[in-house]
Amino acid sequence: MFLKKVLLMYVINAEKKHGEKKCLIQLSKIWKKQEKTEICVIQRILAKDKFFKETISGLVMSKKKPIRTRGKLQLSKYFQEFVKGDNVAVVRELAIPASFPKRLQGRTGVIESKRGKAYIIKIKDQNKEKRFLIEPIHLKKIKQIK
């Protein structure tokens, strides 16, 4: 299922970037037919393609920490303080369970207030402004360029 979505994304992106319509339309037709032998060949070809690797790297996020930092928490990050109006990025600390959706990873927002040890962050989700309660270990301060 995941590979099917990635392949379709690749087809759309490659059409925009390279204009390889005939080849890519054939790829999508083959995929829809679910001919497994041909799909394996396509997977091998795409695995070597640079553009495909870039597409996949954007979709697959890290689920593990690097081996030397596993289990370690930076106490300065855990106890960091923010002021109302600070711009922050949501960066999930993998050693601690997150209390927010995975789709927020990498998003930026503005600190609205503090509730207990967590902060209320205002994040724009498409056209709506939403508020999330996130602990400071999952936040990274962003410097504002003036």
N, C-alpha and C positions, 0 to 999 in steps of 0.2 A: 504494500500500500504506500509506504513512504517513498520507495524508489519510483513508483508510478507518478507521484506528485512531483518529485524532483525531475524526472524525465520530461514531464509536461512543461514544467517551469523552464527547463533547459531549452526545449523546443521554442517556446515563446521568446525567451531572451536571445537565443541564437538567431532567430528570424530577424529580430530588431537590429542586432549588432552586425551579423555577417550576411544576411540575406540568402541563406542556404535553404530556400523553400522546398525544393523537390525532395532533397534528402531527409529533411526534418518531417515533412508530411508523411513520407513513407515510414519513418520511425514511429510516428504517432499511430498510423494505421496498424503497423505490426503489433504495437503495444495493445491496442484495442482488441485485436484478435486473440491476444494472449498465447501466441505461439512461443512456447518456452525455449525451444532450441535457438530460435532467432534472437530472443531476448537476451540469452546468455552471451551471444556474439556482440550484441549492442552494448551490453554492460562492459565487456572487455575493451571495446573501442572507446567508450566514453570515459573509462577509468584513466586512459592515457591523455585525454583531452584537457588542456589547461583551463579553458573556459568553464568546463563542467566541474572541475575541482574547485574553482572560485565560487560557483553557484552552490555547491554542496557545503563548502566551508562556512558560508553565510547562514545556512540552515541549521547545521549541527553545532550545538553549543557544548561547551565542556561540562561534563558531569562529575569529573574527578579533579582534585587538586594535584599539582605537581608533587612528586614523591617526597621532596625535602620539606614541603610546607604542610603536609598532611597532619591533621590533629592540632596544629598550632593556631593559636588565636593571637592577633596583635591586640594587646590590652589598650594601646592608645587609640586604636580603631573602635574598640568596644565601648570606651568611655568618652568618645569625642563629642564635643558640644557644638550645636548649631544655633544660629540666631534667626528670628523670624525674617523671612525675605531672602535667605541664602538659597542659591541655586545648587542643587545636588543631582547626582546621577545614581540610579539604582544599580548597584553591583552586588549580586548575590554572593554571600560568604558560604562556600559549599560545606563547611564543617558544622554549620548551625542550620537547623530547619527554618525555612523562610515562611513567613506568615502572609505572603502576597503571591499573586499569580505569576507563573513563569514568564508570561508575555511582557511583564514590566522590566525584565532584565535589560539593562542598557538605556532605558528611558530616562529623561531628565524632567525635573519638576522644581517647584518652589516650596520651601518650608513654610507651613502656615502656623503651626503651634506645636507645643509639646504635650503629650499625654502619658503620664507615668514615665517610663524610661524610653518610650518610643516617640516618634515624631509624626505629625500629620503632614503628608506631602500632597500638594495639589499637582496632578499630572493631567495634561490634555490628552484625551483618548479620542482620536479623530476630531470631532467637533465639540464633544462634551468635556467639561472639566470635572475630573473625579478626584476624590480624596482617599488616600490609602494610609494606614497606620503601619509604619515600618521602623524597625529597630535601627539604631545608629551604625551597627556593624555592617549592615547591608547598604550603607550610603557612602558616597564619596563627594566631597565638596568640589565644586567647579568654580574656577576663577572667571569672573565676568570681564570681558574686554570692553574698555570704554573708548 
